[in-house]
Amino acid sequence: MNAPAPLREIHYVMGTLLEITLYHEPQEEGKRVLARCFQEARRLEEIFSAYDDDSDLSRLNRHAGLGPVEINRELRSTLKIALSLSRDTDGAMDVTVGPLIDLWKAAEERGIMPSRALVAEALDRTGIADVQLLQDGRVALRRTGMRLDLGGIGKGYAVDRLNAILTQEGIAGAFINFGRSSLSAIGSPPEAESWPVLLGSDEGPLGLAHLKDQRLAVSESFGRSFQIGGIRLSHLIDPRDGSPLRHYSLGVAVARTATEAEALTKAIIILEGPQGFAVVGRFPEAEGLLAYSNGLPVSTPGFIETVRFEASVATSSGSAG
């Protein structure tokens, strides 16, 4: 008996490509499940978008400094997770970085580095201590000018929701690839033991990971970058000092959830070395890898075994990074 053909769809969601591959018979039922998944992804986009004025997140940001506001229950739940992850990653993943993102976006457009005073002023409008989750379900951003941005974990949260739908629908083999940075493997393809994923970047391939019932995230400091005065700057901002990273690095994390994995890649890249891996060690079942352009990658003790990592594999049917 021949193996069933894969069902695959790719849609533009949350500013990037969401690709879902699944195996299911009958195929009409599989297509229905795919449609449900993309409908859910778009629903979450309407809640989480920091750039859609009509999103629930934008409405909350407009109330910064004006007292508590009623918000979507799922947004509140996501913020609760985000605040916990910020504390557990020593602040490397911080959803309050919106003012810093705006500052450096304006600097990129003008081609002029912001002054230390402007960076300090933007930093003054960040910090999870000023995000208040009230018992009655309302949320308050206590400083005027605060702006939350869920870009650091939003795709991961969406992947976890889609993973739950696929499992609920009885899909035994599926793979979610959201923007090549947040991935989830359910089971394995027919006649295979795992889903192969090529880890790497424009700097070159690192190797092949093999995923089965696992969530993995990848962050690259220069995946999106810009230059001011000949200095290359990362889209990733260090929430501790308000400055974009200036070094190339690639962080990979595997964790219980895609949300955790996404947050951990930020910790691996921003905190670097021992401190970043110490953060990974706080999360059950999590492992991580850090790579620079000028040296061999380093990883936590269990990373290679956990994802059956094969270094320096040049080709694969899947890719990330």
N, C-alpha and C positions, 0 to 999 in steps of 0.2 A: 504493500500500500504506500502510495506516494505521500510525502509530508505535505501538510496544508500550505497554501501560498500565504505569504505575509500580507497583512493589511497595513498600509502606511499612509499617513497624511501629515502635511506640513502647513502650518498657518502662522501668520504674523500676529503675535500677541505680546503685550507688555514691551513693545519696542524691539523685539527680537523674534527669532524663529522657534516655534514649538513643534517638535517632531515626535509623533507617537507611532510605534510599530507594535502590532500585536498579531497573534495567531489564534484563530477561533473558527470553529465550525458550528452552525452554518455561517457563511460570511456575511449574510444580511444582518444577522445578530451582532457580529463584530463591528459592522459599519454603524449600527445604532449606538454601540458603546463608544466608538470614536466620536460620534457627534455629541454625545453627552459630555465627554471629556472636554472638547473644545468649547462647548457652551459654558462649562464650569470655569474654564480658564478665562473666558471673556467676562464672566460675572465677577471674578476676583479682580480683573483689571479695572473694572468700573469702581471697585471699592478702594484699591491700593494706589492708583495712579497719582503721582505727585504733580503731574502736568495737565491733567484734565480738571478744569475748574468745577466740573459737576461731580467729581468723585467724592466719596466719603472722607478720604484723607485730606483732600484740598479744603473741604468744608471745615474740618477740624483745624487745619493750619490757619484758616482765616479768623478763627476765634482765639488765636494765641494772645494771651494777656487779657482776655475779656471774661474769664471765668469758665466754669464747667459747661460742657455741652453734651447733649445726647448724640451718641454715634452708633453706627452699625455694630451689632453684637460681634460679628466676626472680626471686624477691625479692632475692637477692644481686646478680643482674645489674642489676636496677632501681636498687638502692642505689649500685652502681658508677657508673651513668649520673648519678644524682642528685648524688653527691659531685663529679663532674666539672663538672656544670652549676652547682653552687654556687660552685666556684672561678672558673668562666668568667663568672659574673654578679656578681662581686665580693660574693658573699654575699647578694644580694637574694633568691635562691631557696634556702631552707635547710630541709631535711627534719627538722632537729633542733628545730624551733620548738614541738614538742608542749607543753613546760612553760609556754611563754608563752601558747599557745592556752588551756590549762587555767586559767591565772591570770586572763586577761581574760574568759573565760566565767563564772568565779566572780564576778568584779567586776560583770559585767552582771547576774547573778542577784541580787546584793546591792544593786546600785545605788550602789556606793561605789568610788571610784578606789583602786587598790592603791597602797601606799606605795612610795617609791623603793627601800626595802630589799627589799620583796617582788619588785619587778621585777628588781633586781640578783641576787637569789637564784635566780630563774627563769632569768635569762640565764646564770648560772654553770652551769646544767645543759644548756646548748645549745652547739653548735659542732661542725662536721664533723671537727675534729681528734681528737675522742674517739670517732669511729666507725671501727673497725678491721676491715678486710676481710683475713682471713688467707688464706695460700696454700692451706691445706687445705680451703677452702670455708666455714669457719665465720666468724661475725661476732661482734664484741664491742662493746658499748656500755660505755665504760670508766668512766662516772660513774653512781653511784646516782641514780635519779630522772630520768634521760634518757627522752625519749619521742619516737620518730620519727613523723612525720605526712607521708604522701605526697599530701596534698590538693593540693599545688602543681603536681604533674606527673602524678598517677595517671590522670586522664582522658586526658591526652595520650598516655601510654604505651598505654592501652587502645585509643585510636583508631589508633595505629600498628599494633597487633596486628590489629585488625579490617581495616585497610587491606590488610595483608599477606594475610589470608584471602581477601578479595574479589578481590585481584589473582591469587592462586593459583588461585582457582576460575574465572578467566577472565571476570569481570564487567567489562564495558567502560565502563559508566556507573553510578556510585553516589555517594551523598553521605551522610556521617556527621555528625550534629549531636549532640554529647554535652554536654548541659546548656547549650546556646547559647554555650559558651565554648571548646570544642575541636572543630574542624571539619576534615573532609578531603573533597576532591573527587577522584573518580576519573573521568577522561574528562569527558564532558558529557552532558546529556540528549539524547534524539533530536531532531534538527532544531534544535539550539541549539549555540552555540559554547562555552558555559560555564555554570556554576551561579551564579545571582545570590544574593548574600548582603547583607542590609541590616545595616549596622553602626550601632549606636546604643544608647541606653539610655532610662531614664525621663526623662532630661534632653532627649531629642529625637534624631532621626536625624542621623547624620553623613554618610552617603552609601552608595552601592552598590559592593560589590566583586564582581569576576567571577573565579571560581576554576575552574581546570582542572588536574588532576593536581597539586594544591597542598594544603598544610596551613596552617591559620590558627587563631590563638587570640585570645581577647578576655578581658581582665580589667578589672573596674570596681571602684574603691575603695569605692564606696558601694552596690555591688550587694547586699550584705548589710551592714547597719550597725545600731548601737544607740546609745543615749544614756545618759550618766551625768552628772547635775548640769547638764542642758541642753547638754552638749557632745556633738556627733555624732562617733562613732568608727567606723572601718572594721573589717571583719573581717580585712583584710590587716594583718599586723604587720611592722614593720620589724625584721628580725633583728639589726640593728646596735645599736639602743638598746632593743629590747623593747617598743616602744609602737605601738599601732594608728595608722594614718594618719588625719589629721584633715582632709584636703583631698579634694575630688572630682576624680577623673581617670579617664580611660578609656585603656587601653593595648591596642594591636592589634599582633600580630606574625605574619608569614608566614615559614616556615622549611622546611628539608629534612624535618623530622619534626614531628609534633604535640607531642611531648615537648619538643623545643627551643623551639617556638613558645610553649608554655605558660610555660616558664621565662623566656623573654624578655619576656613581658608583665609579669611581676613586676618585672624589672629596669627596664623602661620607666616603670612607675608609681612604684616605690619610689625609684629613683635619680634619676628625672626628667631632663629636658633633655639637655644634651650628654653627661653621664656615662652615662645610660641608652642613648642612641643609640650611644655609643662601644662599649658592650657588644654591641649588635646587630651592629655592624661586625666583631666577632670571628668571627661565624658565617657561613660561606659561604652565599650565596643568601638570607640573611635580610634582611628589611626591617621597619620598624616605624612606628607612628603613635601620637602622644600627644595627647589632647584634654582640655581643662578646660571647665567649664560657662560660663566667662565670656570665652571667646576662641576664635579659629580654631584648628583642630588643626594640629600641626606633625608632620612626618614625615621619615624618612630620604630621601635623594635618589631612590632607586629605587622607593619604595613605590607611588606612584600608577601608574606604568607596569606594575609587577609584577602588581598585582591589578586593573588597568584601572579604577581608582577613579573613581567619579562622585560628586562632592560634592552634598549636600543633595537626595538622591533620597528621596522620602517613602514609597514603597511598593515591596514586593518579594515574591516568592514564598518567599523564605527570610529568616531573620533571625538575628542574633547580638548579644550584648551584654546 
